[in-house]
Amino acid sequence: MGLTQAELAEACGVSRKTVNTVENCVFIPSTVLALKLARALNQPVEMLFWLEE
């Protein structure tokens, strides 16, 4: 989408560090944050987060 971590964070109401930790699989976001990230990136949440079999 061409967004910086800071821009994505602002769109979701979280810090840039939160976005960074989600990207690096250090932090698993709440359902609400996952949905906000998906909305900001114009993607279904399943494209961003999934369960391993």
C-alpha positions as CSV (number, residue, x, y, z in Angstrom):
1,M,0.0,0.0,0.0
2,G,3.0,2.3,0.2
3,L,2.3,3.4,3.8
4,T,5.0,3.9,6.4
5,Q,4.7,2.2,9.7
6,A,4.0,5.6,11.2
7,E,1.2,6.3,8.7
8,L,-0.4,2.9,9.3
9,A,-0.1,3.3,13.0
10,E,-1.8,6.7,12.8
11,A,-4.6,5.2,10.7
12,C,-5.2,2.5,13.4
13,G,-4.7,4.7,16.5
14,V,-1.6,2.9,17.7
15,S,2.1,3.6,18.0
16,R,4.6,2.9,15.2
17,K,6.3,0.5,17.6
18,T,3.1,-1.5,17.9
19,V,2.9,-1.8,14.1
20,N,6.6,-2.8,14.0
21,T,6.1,-5.6,16.6
22,V,3.0,-6.9,14.8
23,E,5.0,-7.0,11.5
24,N,7.9,-8.9,13.2
25,C,5.5,-11.4,14.9
26,V,6.6,-10.2,18.3
27,F,3.1,-9.1,19.2
28,I,-0.2,-10.7,18.3
29,P,-2.8,-8.0,17.9
30,S,-6.2,-8.0,19.4
31,T,-9.1,-8.7,17.1
32,V,-10.0,-5.0,17.0
33,L,-6.5,-4.0,16.0
34,A,-6.3,-6.8,13.4
35,L,-9.5,-5.5,11.8
36,K,-8.3,-1.9,11.9
37,L,-5.0,-3.0,10.2
38,A,-6.9,-4.9,7.5
39,R,-9.3,-1.9,6.9
40,A,-6.4,0.5,6.7
41,L,-4.6,-1.8,4.2
42,N,-7.8,-2.4,2.3
43,Q,-7.4,-6.2,2.7
44,P,-9.5,-8.9,4.3
45,V,-8.1,-9.8,7.7
46,E,-7.4,-13.3,6.5
47,M,-4.8,-11.9,4.1
48,L,-2.9,-10.5,7.1
49,F,-3.4,-13.1,9.8
50,W,-4.0,-16.9,9.6
51,L,-3.7,-20.0,11.6
52,E,-1.1,-22.6,10.8
53,E,-2.4,-26.1,10.4
